[in-house]
Amino acid sequence: MEDTKKPSGNNGLIITLVVLAVVAVGALAFISGKVADKQTVKVAGAPEVAEPAPETEVADQMPEITPGNPVVATLGDTEITRNDVIAYMRNLPVQVQQLPLDQIFPAALEQIINEKLVRINAEKVNLDNDPVVKKKLAAAKKEIVATVFLKNAIDSRVTEENLKKAYDAYVADLEEVEEAKAAHILVETKDEAVALIQQLEAGADFAELAQEQSKDIASAKKGGDIGYFAATEVVPEFAEASFAQEIGKHSFEPVKSQFGYHIILVEDRRTRPTPTLDELKPMLEGQIRQAALKDMFDEWRANADLAVYDINGQEIMPAAGEEEAAVE
């Protein structure tokens, strides 16, 4: 174990951890969330691209480590375990979590130690009646009350009735989408594709050839299967062949696209099923929360004695009630 008294390159990272952790915390954080698009676009034959790991999967990014939960530091009678550090890392901003493990783990451990040292020494000094402490506690209490109030107000709008209304409105706006289900084998040259088609005509198994020969790594692992897709979700050449071919048949001529040459096996065609309420629930909850927040602030601003001025002190928005009076 390194001597913690030695100069360390982790000092800058520890400062960064503190700053980013503070920036990441906000009273309105609970209302954040992505609203899913109505369609997910995928490109058949495109190279597989790894998605960023979710911030809650820090442990999955680690190299293989020994089983168990060893103690990684002690401070008096207090033990700090590996799981304590991992839990701390999971709450860090995503950009910090993506740092190499050999940087983030020691820095996170140092930060945990520093926080505990501050608490231990702060408890030795009776600051309960200190004016600064009282002022900060009062300010913190106001922030907590405001945060809980806002959360409760927004959560009260996320009812089953409102979810059902949002769901009905969403699906009513959906247009029917025709989909094809296909598998494919992607190769670089036309000659390679022709040779594979000849093997298929001689009785070779499509899935096995896809696993062995396809350059599309993601679908090759699944025997070439790319699932259901709309014509707008794949490159035009692939879509044209997939929606023209006979179901259950593979293409007898290579299909050229920007990615190479495809041999396509069409397995099914259908009208895209309507998504269920459970499937759309996270997205709809996010929409309801955003709408509730906007409605509440619109109402509060309309009923408040509010006037807003520009940088030179000139009024840029009528105070509440003045606009209505002017109209009358």
C-alpha positions in Angstrom: 0.0 0.0 0.0 1.3 3.4 -0.9 2.4 5.8 1.8 -0.4 8.4 1.9 2.1 11.0 3.0 4.0 10.9 -0.3 3.2 13.5 -2.9 0.6 12.0 -5.2 -0.8 12.8 -8.6 -4.2 12.1 -7.2 -4.5 15.5 -5.5 -5.7 17.2 -8.6 -8.2 14.4 -9.2 -9.5 14.6 -5.7 -10.2 18.3 -6.1 -11.9 17.5 -9.4 -14.0 14.8 -7.6 -15.1 17.4 -5.0 -16.0 20.0 -7.6 -17.8 17.7 -10.0 -19.7 16.1 -7.1 -21.0 19.4 -5.9 -21.9 20.6 -9.4 -23.7 17.3 -10.1 -26.1 17.8 -7.1 -29.1 20.0 -7.6 -32.5 20.5 -6.1 -34.2 19.7 -9.4 -32.1 16.7 -10.3 -35.0 14.3 -9.7 -37.0 15.7 -12.6 -34.3 15.0 -15.2 -34.8 12.2 -17.7 -34.7 11.5 -21.4 -37.8 11.4 -23.5 -37.5 8.5 -25.9 -38.0 9.1 -29.6 -41.0 7.4 -31.2 -38.6 5.4 -33.4 -35.1 4.0 -32.9 -33.0 4.2 -36.0 -30.6 1.4 -36.7 -28.3 0.9 -39.7 -28.0 -2.6 -40.9 -24.4 -3.6 -41.5 -22.9 -0.6 -39.7 -19.9 -1.5 -37.5 -20.7 -2.3 -33.9 -20.1 0.7 -31.6 -19.9 0.3 -27.9 -22.2 2.5 -25.9 -21.0 4.4 -22.8 -21.4 2.3 -19.7 -24.2 3.5 -17.4 -23.0 5.4 -14.4 -24.4 2.6 -12.1 -22.2 0.0 -13.7 -18.8 1.2 -12.5 -18.0 -2.2 -11.1 -18.5 -3.8 -14.5 -15.7 -1.6 -15.9 -13.1 -2.9 -13.4 -10.5 -5.5 -14.3 -10.9 -8.9 -12.8 -10.4 -8.7 -9.0 -10.2 -11.2 -6.2 -13.5 -12.3 -4.7 -14.8 -10.8 -1.5 -14.9 -7.4 0.1 -11.5 -6.7 1.5 -10.7 -3.8 3.8 -8.8 -1.1 1.8 -8.2 1.3 4.6 -8.7 1.7 8.4 -9.2 4.9 10.3 -9.1 4.2 14.0 -11.8 1.6 14.6 -13.5 2.4 11.3 -12.9 0.1 8.3 -13.3 1.2 4.7 -14.0 -1.7 2.4 -13.7 -2.1 -1.4 -17.5 -2.0 -1.7 -17.6 1.3 0.2 -15.3 2.8 -2.5 -17.2 1.2 -5.3 -20.5 2.6 -3.9 -18.9 6.1 -3.7 -17.7 5.8 -7.3 -21.2 5.0 -8.5 -22.4 8.4 -7.3 -19.7 10.3 -9.1 -20.5 12.2 -12.3 -20.3 10.1 -15.5 -17.2 11.9 -16.8 -15.3 11.0 -13.6 -16.5 7.3 -13.7 -15.0 7.0 -17.2 -11.5 7.6 -15.9 -9.1 4.6 -15.7 -9.6 2.5 -12.6 -6.0 2.9 -11.5 -6.8 6.7 -11.2 -10.3 6.8 -9.9 -10.2 4.1 -7.2 -7.2 5.5 -5.2 -8.6 9.0 -5.6 -12.1 8.0 -4.5 -10.5 6.2 -1.5 -8.5 9.3 -0.6 -11.6 11.4 -0.8 -13.6 9.0 1.5 -10.7 9.2 4.0 -10.6 13.0 3.8 -14.3 13.3 4.4 -14.1 11.0 7.4 -11.2 13.0 8.8 -13.1 16.2 8.5 -16.1 14.7 10.3 -14.0 13.2 13.1 -12.3 16.5 13.8 -15.4 18.6 13.4 -17.1 16.5 16.1 -14.4 17.4 18.5 -15.3 21.1 18.3 -18.7 22.2 19.6 -19.9 24.5 16.8 -23.7 24.0 17.4 -24.1 27.6 18.4 -21.7 29.1 16.0 -23.4 31.9 14.0 -22.0 30.7 10.7 -23.1 27.1 11.4 -26.6 28.3 12.4 -26.9 30.4 9.2 -25.8 27.6 6.9 -28.1 25.1 8.7 -31.0 27.5 8.2 -30.1 27.9 4.5 -29.7 24.2 4.1 -33.1 23.6 5.8 -34.8 26.0 3.3 -33.2 24.2 0.4 -34.3 20.8 1.7 -37.9 22.0 2.4 -38.1 23.5 -1.1 -36.7 20.4 -2.7 -39.1 18.1 -0.9 -42.0 20.4 -1.6 -41.2 20.5 -5.3 -40.7 16.7 -5.5 -44.0 16.0 -3.7 -45.8 18.5 -5.9 -44.5 16.9 -9.1 -44.9 13.3 -7.9 -48.5 14.0 -7.2 -49.1 14.6 -10.9 -47.7 11.2 -11.9 -50.9 9.2 -11.3 -52.2 6.1 -13.0 -55.0 8.3 -14.5 -52.5 10.8 -15.9 -50.3 8.1 -17.2 -53.2 6.5 -19.0 -54.2 9.8 -20.5 -50.7 10.4 -21.7 -50.4 6.9 -23.1 -53.7 7.2 -25.0 -52.6 10.5 -26.5 -49.2 9.1 -27.5 -50.5 6.0 -29.2 -53.3 7.9 -30.9 -50.6 10.0 -32.6 -48.6 7.0 -33.8 -48.8 6.1 -37.5 -48.8 2.5 -38.7 -45.4 1.4 -39.6 -44.6 -1.7 -41.7 -41.7 -3.7 -40.5 -39.5 -6.5 -41.9 -37.6 -9.1 -39.9 -34.4 -10.2 -41.5 -31.0 -11.7 -41.0 -28.0 -10.8 -43.2 -24.4 -11.7 -44.0 -22.1 -8.8 -44.7 -18.9 -9.2 -46.7 -16.5 -6.8 -48.4 -16.6 -7.9 -52.0 -19.2 -9.1 -54.5 -17.2 -12.2 -55.2 -17.3 -13.2 -51.6 -21.1 -12.7 -51.5 -21.6 -14.7 -54.7 -19.6 -17.6 -53.2 -21.7 -17.6 -50.1 -24.9 -17.5 -52.0 -23.7 -20.6 -53.9 -23.1 -22.3 -50.6 -26.6 -21.4 -49.4 -28.1 -22.8 -52.6 -26.1 -26.0 -52.0 -27.7 -26.4 -48.5 -25.4 -24.5 -46.2 -27.0 -23.1 -43.0 -27.6 -19.3 -43.1 -27.0 -18.7 -39.4 -23.7 -20.7 -39.4 -22.4 -18.8 -42.4 -23.3 -15.5 -40.8 -21.5 -16.4 -37.6 -18.4 -17.5 -39.5 -18.3 -15.0 -42.4 -20.3 -11.8 -41.7 -18.3 -8.6 -41.0 -21.3 -7.2 -39.0 -20.0 -8.3 -35.6 -23.2 -7.5 -33.7 -25.6 -9.5 -35.9 -23.1 -12.3 -36.7 -23.2 -13.3 -33.0 -26.9 -13.9 -33.5 -26.7 -15.8 -36.8 -27.1 -12.6 -38.8 -30.4 -11.7 -37.1 -31.1 -8.0 -36.9 -34.7 -8.2 -35.7 -37.6 -6.1 -36.9 -37.1 -2.8 -38.6 -38.9 -0.2 -40.7 -37.7 0.9 -44.1 -36.6 4.2 -42.7 -34.4 2.6 -40.1 -31.9 0.9 -42.5 -30.0 2.0 -45.6 -32.2 2.3 -48.7 -30.7 -0.6 -50.6 -31.2 -2.9 -47.6 -34.8 -1.7 -47.1 -35.7 -2.2 -50.8 -34.5 -5.8 -50.8 -36.0 -6.6 -47.4 -39.5 -5.4 -48.3 -39.5 -7.0 -51.8 -38.1 -10.4 -51.2 -40.2 -13.5 -50.6 -40.5 -14.3 -46.9 -38.4 -17.3 -46.0 -36.0 -16.8 -49.0 -32.5 -15.4 -49.1 -31.4 -12.9 -51.8 -30.1 -14.6 -54.9 -28.0 -11.6 -55.9 -25.7 -9.6 -53.6 -27.2 -6.4 -52.3 -24.7 -3.6 -52.4 -24.7 -0.7 -49.8 -22.2 1.7 -48.4 -21.1 -1.0 -45.9 -20.3 -3.7 -48.5 -22.3 -6.6 -49.9 -25.3 -8.2 -48.1 -27.0 -11.5 -48.4 -30.4 -11.0 -46.9 -32.8 -13.6 -45.5 -36.3 -12.2 -45.0 -38.0 -14.0 -42.1 -41.2 -12.0 -41.5 -43.1 -8.8 -42.2 -45.7 -7.2 -40.1 -47.3 -3.9 -38.9 -45.4 -2.6 -35.9 -47.2 -3.5 -32.7 -48.5 -0.7 -30.5 -46.1 -0.3 -27.5 -47.6 -1.2 -24.1 -48.1 1.2 -21.3 -45.4 -0.5 -19.3 -42.9 -0.1 -22.2 -43.7 3.6 -22.4 -44.1 4.3 -18.7 -40.6 5.7 -18.0 -40.8 8.1 -21.0 -44.4 9.2 -20.1 -43.5 9.8 -16.5 -40.7 12.1 -17.6 -43.1 14.0 -19.9 -45.6 14.4 -17.1 -42.9 15.6 -14.7 -41.6 18.2 -17.2 -45.2 19.4 -18.0 -46.1 19.6 -14.3 -43.0 21.6 -13.5 -43.7 24.1 -16.3 -47.4 24.4 -15.3 -46.5 25.1 -11.7 -43.9 27.8 -12.5 -46.3 29.4 -15.1 -49.0 29.6 -12.4 -46.7 30.8 -9.7 -45.2 33.5 -11.9 -48.7 34.6 -13.1 -49.9 35.0 -9.5 -46.7 36.6 -8.1 -45.9 40.3 -7.8 -43.1 39.9 -10.2 -41.3 42.4 -12.4 -38.2 41.6 -14.5 -35.7 44.2 -15.7 -32.9 44.1 -18.2 -29.2 44.7 -17.5 -29.8 48.4 -17.4 -32.7 48.3 -15.1 -35.3 48.7 -17.8 -38.5 46.7 -17.4 -38.8 43.8 -19.9 -41.8 42.0 -18.6 -45.1 43.5 -17.1 -45.7 42.8 -13.5 -48.5 40.4 -12.6 -51.9 41.9 -13.4 -50.6 44.9 -15.4 -51.0 43.2 -18.7 -54.6 42.3 -18.0 -55.4 45.8 -16.8 -53.9 47.3 -20.0 -56.1 45.1 -22.1 -59.3 46.2 -20.2 
